[in-house]
Structures are given as structure tokens and as C-alpha cells.
Amino acid sequence: MKGILKAFPRHIVTHVQEAQRKTRWRVIAFFALLCAIILSSFIRDGASFAPYIARLHIEGFIENDQQRLHAIEFLKEDRWAQGLIVYINSPGGTLVGGEALYRSLKALNDNHIPVVVVMGELATSAAYMTSLAAERIFAYEGTITGSIGVILQTVNILELLKNIGISTETFKSGDLKAVPNPFEPIDDKTRTATNKIIEQSRLFFFDLVRQHRQLDEDTLTSLKDGRILLGAQAIEKNLVDALGGEQDARTWLIDTHALDPLIHVHDITYGEEHFFPPLPWHNTHMTWTTWVQTALMMLLKGQRSEISALNPPLHRLLHQQQGLFALWVSP
């Protein structure tokens, strides 16, 4: 190459050599960027070439969060994941949100990745429904749980509007269209139809409890009033398996499933923290070429998923568009 360059004028040779130096540094910079992306993925996901126990935090109001469900689904493809500890501190949320989490965690259990739940201060309603997918449920003695059932609340502001001189008129295709409605009185037909929906949803919830907790009918009957229970009371009624925290859950996983006593626990991240794709050795369907292209595209575009702030639960109860709630609202 040097012999060939000698045949060209010096300024051309200098230009070619400068271009070669720039290309070399660009290649080095590219691989440095690639290494940084891989390193950040290790730090973010707790990725390793060794078996580990995953940990998922479910806190606050439970909705049908697709990003969280995808993160759970991803564990099924991760050959290093040996179990999942789910820490729950939630008053519940939408009925569909609890059902979706329950189904997703149950599918993980069915895929031979054992799930253990650790309840925090609160694990009621939809949060308790989520817990039913676990092989074992731990709670603290002061944990508030239970509140099995669903709720649908509305307001009627007709008298208020009347007092300030406002009248309303509603035109609709059927008597039960868009009811209950704050601008219409609740008649017997509306009340009957709404209570039927509540009862069907309650039966669905209690069927899950009956299926997973093997409760006798007397115990189930005592829970139909939607009461809350402390951790120790929940154990007496077999809604919870044992008192304990994360360390107890980890020990149980190790002893029951013959895991390495030194196995590490790594957090699952998703949403705004998860802005690089899963690493190829975790996903057998992704090649390195595809991963690099995806990671660079996301990095260059600055693509980050935003998690909007959750509204207070009571505000959600007054909002009709969220569907049925499985929620305990403290005073």
C-alpha cells in the first residue's frame, strides 16, 4: 500500500493517510459505544452467564401495563432465570390489570420458573388476585391483604345541577346504555343490571381463590363481605402461606427447587429504565446483528418509554372509563 501511495503527489498521500486515521478512530469509537451499550445492559438487567433469581416490584395502582407484562414474558425465554420473587405493595387496581398480571405470572410458573410473592404493607383486591399465581405467598404480620371482590362507584350530580339552574337531557339507543351515569337517576333496572355485573366479577375472583387456595365453603363465605385481613389472620384462613420477607422467599426457592445457595437476585426493569433491547444470549430469537441495529437505532433516536404519573385511587374510582375495580381504598 505504501509503495502504491508513493506514486501519487504528497498532498494526495497525506489526504489518504488522514482518511485512514479517521476511519480507524471511527471504528474504535463504534466498538467502544457497542461495549458501553453491552455494559449498561449488564448493569441494568443484572445480566450474567450464571443462573439467577429475578425480582419484580409491583407497587401502587395496578393497571394493564403492557411493558410490565412483556418484561415477565421475556423471563420465559431467559435460560438463566431460575425463579421470580414478586414484591407487592399495592391496594389493587383495575380488575383487568389484576387478571392480566395473574395470567402472566401463572404462565411463568407453568413454564417451570417458580414464582414467590412477598407482600409489603398492602396487597389487597387486584394485588391479592396477582398473588394467587405464586407457588408460595409470604406476608408480614402487619400486612393488610384480602378485600376480595370488585367495586364500581359513581356519583349523581342532578340535585347539584338543579340548585344552580342547570338541567340535562340524555338521548341514547337503549335504557341501559352508559349507565350508571352521573347525569341520570339510578332506577331499579340500572341497579339490577349493574349488580349482576358486580356479582359475575365477584364469582370470577372467588373461583380463582377457590382454585389456588383450596378453601372450604365456610371460609369462602366469611370472605364474601370483602373484609381486609392482617398477615397473621390471612395465614389462619390459608390466604397466605407464611410470615416472612424477601430473604425467606429466596431461602424457600433455594431449598424447594435445589438452587445454588449463593445464587444472586437481580431486579427486572422495564418502562422508562428499559431503553435497550434484551441481550441476544437471553433471547434465542435475536441475532447479534439485529440487536446492534436495534440498540443503535434506539440510542440515536433517544427512544425512551415514559411512565405517566398515577392518579390517586379515589380519583380513578370516579372515572368511568377504567372499567371495574378490584381495589381497597383506605380512609
N, C-alpha and C positions, 0 to 999 in steps of 0.2 A: 504493500500500500504506500509506504514511504517512497519507494522507487518511482511509483506512478506519479505521486504528487510533485516530485522534483521536476517533472516535465512541464509543470504549469507555473505561471507567474506567481511571485511571492504573495501578492495580495489575495490571490485565489486560494493558495495553500493555507494562508492564515484564516481565511473565511471558513474553509472546510474544517480545519482543526478546531476553530471556535464552535462551529456547529456540532462537532463530535463531543466536545466538552459539555455543551448544553444538554445534548441528548443523554449523556451519561448521568448528569445530575438529575435530569427529569426522571430517568429510570430509577435512580436511587430514591428520589423523593416519592415516587409512586409506591415502591415497595415499603418505604418507611410508613407511608399512610396506611397501606394494607396491614402492616404489622400493628399499627396503633388501633385500627378497627378491630382486629382479632383480639388484641389485648383488652380493649374496652368491653368486648363481648364476654371474655372470660370473667372480668371483674363484675360485669352487670349480671350475668346469669349464674355465676358461681360454677361455670363450666369446668369440667376436668375430664381426664381419661380414667376416672375411677368411679365406682358406684357411690351414690349419694342419696340422701333423703331430701325431697323438695318441701318447701314451706310456702303456704299461700295465706295471705291475710284477707279476711272478709270483714270489713268494718263499715259502719254507717248504714244508710238506707240501701236496701238491696233492689236493684233493677235488673233487667235483662241485658247485662253488659256483655256484648259480643266479644270484646277484646279479652275479657277475663275467661270466657268460655274457650276461645282459641288457645289461650295460654295453657288451660287444663288439657285440651285436646292434644297439644304439642307434646305433653308428657308421655302420651301413649306411644309416640314414635322415638322417645329417648331411651336408648338401651341401657343408660347408666342409672336411670331413676329407679330406685328400689322401694319407694314409698312416698306418701304425701301426708304432711301434717297440716291441717287446716285450722288456723286460729280464727275464731269467730267472735266478734264483739259488735252485735247489731240488734236493733229492736225488731228487725224484719223488713218488709217492704212490699213489693207487688207480689201477687200470687204467682204470676208467670215468672218473675225473677227468681223466686224460691224454687219453683218447679224446674226451671232450666238448670240452675246450679245443682240441684239434686240429681237430675238425669245425667249431667256431665260427670259428676263425681262417681256416680254408680257405674257408669260406663268404664271409668278408670279402674274401679275395684274389680269389675268383671274382666278387665284386661290384665289381671294379675299384678296390679300396682296397688297395694293396700293403702287405704285412706283412714286416717285417725283424726278426729275432731277434738280441739281443745277450746272450750267455751271461756270467754272472758267475763266482763261484768254483765253483759246481756247476750242472750241467744234465744230470742222469742219468736213465735209465729213463723214467718218465712225463713228466719235464721235457724229455727229448730227443724223445719222441713229440710233444709240443706243438710243438717247434721245426720239425718236419717240414712244418708248414703254411706256413712262411715262404718267400718268394721267395729270400731270402738269409740265411745264418746267419753271424754273427760270433762269435768267441770270443777270449779272451785266451790267451796261450801257456800260462799256468798253470791254465786252466780244466779242471776234471775233468768229463768227459762220457762218453757211451757207456753201459755197463751195460744193454745192450739185452736185454730179456726180462722175465719175471714171476717172482714168488715167492709162496709160500704156506707159512707156518710154523705149527707147532702145538707143544704140549708134551704130555707124558704124565706124569701125576702118580700113577699107580696104585701104584708102589712106595713113594712117599712116604706115601700114604694107608694102605697096608698096614702100614708101620712104626709108624704112630700108632694102629693098630687100627680103621681105618675101611674099610668095604667099600662098593662101589657096585653098583647094578643098573640097567640101562637097558632100557626097553621101547619098541620102535619098530616102525613099519609095514614097514620093509624093511632089508636088510643095509647098504645104503649111505646110509641116512637119517642126516643130521647127522654125517657123517664128513669129515675126521678129528676126533676127539673126545678131549679130554684125559682122559676117564674110561673110555676103551676102548683096548685094544691095537690097533695098526695091523697088520692082516693083509695078505696079498698082494692080495686083492680090492680092499681100500681103497686100497692103494698104487697099483695099476694104474689104478683109476678117477681118482684124483687126478692122477697123472702125465699121463693123457690130457687132462684139463682144462688143465694147465700147457702141454702141447705145443700144443694148439689156440690158446691165447692167445699163445704164442710165435710161432706161424706168422702170426697176425694182425699182430703187431707187426713182424715181419720183412717181411711183404708191404708194409707202409707204407714201410719203409726202402727196399726194392727199388724201389717205385713212384716215390719222390721223389728218391732219391739216385743212381739208375742205377748200382748197384754190380754188379760181376761176381760170379759164384758163389764164386770163391776168397775174395774179400774178405768176403762174407756168411758163408761157412763159418768164417772166422777169428774172427768176432764172436759166434758161437753160444755160446761159453763165458761170455758175459756180462761180459767184461772191461771195465775202465774205461780211458779214454784221456785224455791231456793234449791241449790245444788243437792243438798242432803235429802230434801224431800223428793227431788226428781229421781234419785237413786232408789228410794223406797218404792216408787211407782214404776221402776225399770225404764224410765225415760232416758236415764244416763247410766253409764256402766261403772264409773269410778270417780273418786275425787283425785284431782291432780292437775299438773300443768304440762308445759311442753317437754320438760325432761322426762316426766312419767310416760308421755306419749312416745318419745324416742326410745326409751327403755323397752316399752311394750313391743314396739316394732322390731327391735333388735332381737328380743327373746322369742317372740312368736314366729318370726319369719327368718330366723337364723342369719341375721345380718352381722357384718363386721362391727364389733363393739366400738371401733374408732371411726366409724362412718360419719361423714360430715353432713350438716344440714345447710342447704342453700335456698335462698329466697327466690320465688318466682316473681319476675317483674313484667309488667305489661302497661299498655296505655302510653302515657307521656314519657315514661322511663325506657320504653322498649322501642327505640328508633333504629335498630339494626336488625336484619333478619336472623333467625336461628342459625347456628353454625352447622356446616354440612355433616359433621360426624354425628350430630343429633338428629338429622333428618335424612333418611336414606333416599328420599326422592329429589334431593337438591344436589347439583354438582358444584364444584368449586367455581367453575366459570360463571354459572348462574348466580351464585352467592356474591361474587365480586361485583358483577354488573349491578345487582340489586342494591348492594351496600353503597357503592359509589353513587348510584343514582339518587338514593335516599339522602346521602350525605350532601351531595351538591345542591339538591333541591331544598335541603333543610327541612325535610318532612318529619314532623312530629305530631303525634296524635294528642289532642287536647282533651283533658277530662274536666268537664264543666263542674262548677261548684254545686253541691247537692242542696236542694231546698229543705227547709225544716219539715219533718214528717207531718206535722199538723197542717201545714200549707198543702202538702201533697194530698191529704185526705179531702181537702176542699176542692181539689182539682179533678174533674170528672174524667179526664182523658187518660188517666193512668190505669184504668181498669180496677179489678178487685184488689184489696189489700189484705195481706196477712201480716199484721203489724200490731205491736203493743206500744202505745204512746203513754209515757209516764206523766204524772200530773205536773 
